[in-house]
Amino acid sequence: MSVRPIANAAVAVVSLLLAVLVPVVLGLAVPGLLVLGSGPAAAASLTGPPSAAAPPETGQPRAASPLPAGLAAASWLVADAGTGEILAASGARVRDLPASTMKILTALVVLPALSPDLMVTVGKDAAEVDGTKVGLVPGQRYLVRDLATAMMIASGNDATLALVDAAGGREAVLARMNALAAALGATDTVAMDPTGLDAPGQLTSVRDLAVLGRAAIAEPAVSRYLTIPRASLPTRDGGRFEIQNHNLLLGTYEGTLGVKNGYTVAADATYVGAVRRGGRTLVVALLRTAPNYATDARALLDWGFANDGLVDPVGELPPARAVGARPGADRARAAGAPGGTGREDAGQRTDGDGYTAPAGAGREPPAAGSPDEGHTAGGGVGWVTWMALGLTVLASVLTALTRRRRARARPHPSRARRPRHLAHPRGARHRQAQHWHAPQDRHRPAGRQPTPRQRPPVETNDGSVTRRRREPDARP
């Protein structure tokens, strides 16, 4: 059996299968790519099980639950830290005293500019400050990380002033704080005291506190201290004493990320908190609330998570921006060098107020769907598309090879088989002439000599025909 028919049949079967599979794969790939391009929510709607927030099967959308009643805060706000949508608020732009929540803005200015390993000597002004203190000893040296921990979890005013002195002094830090607040879009905030103690003209709003809280959890130099439950600081005689976190939600409310609480007699209790659950982060801000601020915070956060996607936002926070400088000269001092170079780190910039920020700080985040957006999910061409394109190219190549083989196997009209004596007329006449005039082979045995052929008859003048016999060895 010939191999060529079998090969042709195999190629035909493969081509037929590809002709059927390619449209099917393309039909599945195109909807998948559309789903990936439209985001994770659309993909989940096609492939994932219905979520708890999905509308009931009756077709009626599930209504949002009512806002919690009996809140003690005079002003409050709950927002989505990822999208910036304000889910609900009361007195969002009402300005009031911040108390120690002002330390969030202080931390955003001083901590990114100081190396955690830098040793700072506590001055007399820091040790004698009013309000909450952790008991730092004047003249003693402390690590920046210990001072930052004391400032953020125990609200130590003495630790705050020690960091402010290391970062350039009270007036320089206050100027940077107000410049950073304006850059973040916290336009209701005026900083007059880095510790948050009541000072003439010092104000903020729950909207601005939400902006500062979102920036704090996004800045690694600050966020690393927000969830420390307890820590210890060195004493003069070589011992250590313990401090604890004052955030009432930490350890008692799932997903708590911090951020900061505060209290003065004039401001009452204030609070900024952030909680992350299921990939969603909510931020809550309270001004002039009860000392047990956790009651209001839990109620608003519970409502925000329970009504995910069911409420229309009442506003938006300003776009998130990068904040904070990276330590330069202080890094060399922390490593034991006699001093820094006095130059800014590569990629940093300094504004008119002396605030140093990394390159790119203050830029708008890429818009959704822009080329700079990540890559985030579903970007680029998927494997399904590449597989479909590969199958299409393979099918085209096999089809071309099949046609070429069939063309070779099919006889050409000009080369069709003819009878042997008609295939090449000129060659036949030539062979015929050679046959009539070819000499006999004298070396062939006599018994196998061919029979002498008769010459054609010769016509004479009288019309009779005579034939001449040729002897076997005679030449013509």
Disulfide bonds with the S-S distance in Angstrom:
none
